[in-house]
Structure formats: structure tokens, C-alpha cells
Amino acid sequence: MTQEELDALMNSENLDDMVVEEKKEEKSDSEATKDNMAGQLSSITVDSEKKATEIMTMLDQVLVELDASETCIKEKSEEKALIIVDDIRNIVFEIMSTMQYQDIHRQKIERVMNTMIDISQMMATTLSGVASIKAPEAKHIDDSDGEAVNEDELAELIASMGKN
């Protein structure tokens, strides 16, 4: 968020309403999804799409107002033109306010992405540790190609195990 955006936000009349609405939105998101990342991303997408639609509607209003101002200028109705310019200014400020929500949603998406990256790294670390643990290979001291244990030694070993 730039300093200009912060200044515009601080100078707006509905700052308290925006803060209260933002807190309610964060609370409902956390309660509804309960740390479910897919649910969080879905919620963010729905909210983002809603705000994008609002922005498009407001931009359409700006175009209508510009057409009306063009007519007023042709009719040399300066008073009406000034009113229309003021209306356009108000709509642009509403668009800027809506874009603040887009920035909030971007931050939410980044948080979810960072969480997913952390989980992925933890899984990679955990799995790499598991993969390196394996049974040691048997090492034979003698280099002969014969059996490592002869039959007498094997029978003696089995007999000693039976005694325990």
C-alpha cells in the first residue's frame, strides 16, 4: 500500500465502517474455514470476484457520467458539468476503496501460499530424513568366498537361542 493510498483511506469518511467490516470478514473467514487452506483460497476467490464485479460496475458508471458531461459541455451547461465531475470523483474514490480490499485479499493469498511452502519444506525435510535411515549391510571379515558361518557354528547358535 502506498502512502497516497493510506492518506486517501485516512481522509475517507467511512474509515471506521471499513475497519469494523474488515474485522468481521477476518473473523468469519477463520471460523468458516478452520485452517482449511482450500477453503481459505475458495473464500478469497469468491470475495475477490465480488469486488472485481463492483469495480467494473463503478467504472461503467464513470463512463455514463463522462457521456453526460460531454453532453453538458456541448450545451455549455457549466453547472451540470461540475456536478458530474464531482460524481466521477466520488466514484473513483469508491473504486480506490474497493481496491484496498483487493490488496487485503492478495495478502491473504500470500499467507496461504507461504503456509503451503512451509508445509512442503517440512515434508521434504521429514521425508529426506526417513529415506536416509536404512538397515546396515552385513560386513564379512574374511575375504574367502566360502560361507561366512559354517554348519557347526550355525547349529551351535540355534542351540544357544533355544536355551534362552
N, C-alpha and C positions, 0 to 999 in steps of 0.2 A: 504494500500500500504506500503510495507516495504521500509527501507532505501536503500537496494540494488536495488530495482526496480526504486526508484527515481533517484539513481545515474546512472543507466543504461539509463533511459529516458533522463536525463540531458546530458549525453555523446553522445546521438544519434545525427546524422546529421540532421534528418528531424524533429526536435523539433518544429520549427516554423510552419511547414506544419501541424503537428498534432494538435497544438493549434488552428490554423485557422479552420481546419476541424471540430474540436470538437465544436467550437463556432457556425459554420454553422449548425451542427447537432442539437444542443440545440435550435437554433432559429427555424429551420424547424419543430422540434417536437412541440414546443409551439404554433406555428402558425397553424399547421395542426390539432392539437387535441383540442385546445382552452379549456383546463382544462377538457377534457373528459377523465376520468380515464380509461375506457375500451379502448378508442383509444390509450391512452398512453401505456397501457400494451401490446396492439397489436403491436404497433410500436416497442416497446422494444423487444418483442419476435422475430419479423422479423429481426431486426438488430442483435440480439444475435445469431439467427440461421445462418445468413450470416457469421458472424465472426467465429462461430464454424466450418463451412464448410471450411473457409480459413485456419484455424488451421489444420484441417485434411489433406488438400491438402499439406500444408507445411511439415507436419510430413511424408507424403508419399514421398515427395522429399528427406527428410533426409534418409529414408530407401533406396531409389535409390542410393543416394550418398554413403551410407555405403557399399552397394553392390559393387559399383565401387571402393571404397577404398580397399575393401578386394581383388579384382582382382589386383589392383596396388601393394598391398603388396606381393601377390603371385608372381608377375612378378618382384618384387624388384625395382619398379619404385618410388623412394622416392619423386621425384619432383612432380609427378602427385598426389601422396598421400597427400602431403602438400597442394596442390591446393584444393583437395576435402575436406580436414579438414577445410580449410578456408571457403569453400562454406557452409559446415554444420554449422559452427559458425555463418555465416550471416543468414542462415535460422532460427536458434534458436533465434537470436536477433529479427527477424521479428515475430516469434511466441510470444515472450515476449511482443512486442509492441502491437500485436493483443489482448493479454490477458489484456492489460491496458484498452482496450475498453470493455472487459467483466466486468471488475471491475466498470467501469462507468455505464454500464447497470444495474449491481447489485445495485448500489447506487440509480439509477432511480426507480427501482422496490421497494426498501426500502422506498423511498419518497412517492410513490403512496400508499404503504401499510400503512404507518404512517398516511397519509391523510384519508384513509378509516377507520382506527381505531379511529381517532379523530371524524370523522363524526358519526361513530357508537356510540361513547360515548356521543356526543352531543344529538343524537336522544334518547338514553336511558335516559339521564337526562331530556330532554324535556318531553318525554312520561311518565316518572315516576311522574313528576310534574303535568301533566294533569290527570293522573289516581287518584291522591290523592284529587283532587277538586271534591266534590260532595255536593249535597244539604243536608242541615242539617235535621235531623229527627225531627219530631214533638214530643214535650215533653208535657205530660199532668200532670198538677199539682195534680189533685185529683186522688186518688187511686181507686176510685169506678169503677165498671165495666159498669156503665151506660154511656150514651152518653156524650161526652166532652162538647157539646153545645146543649142546649135544643131547641125545635122548636121556642119558643118565641124569644130567643136570635138570632137565625138564621134569622128569619123574620125581626127583628129589624136591623140586619147587612145589609141585602139585601136592605131594605128601605133606610138606610143611604147612601148606594152606589148609589142609584138611584137619590138622591138629588144632588150629586156632579156632 
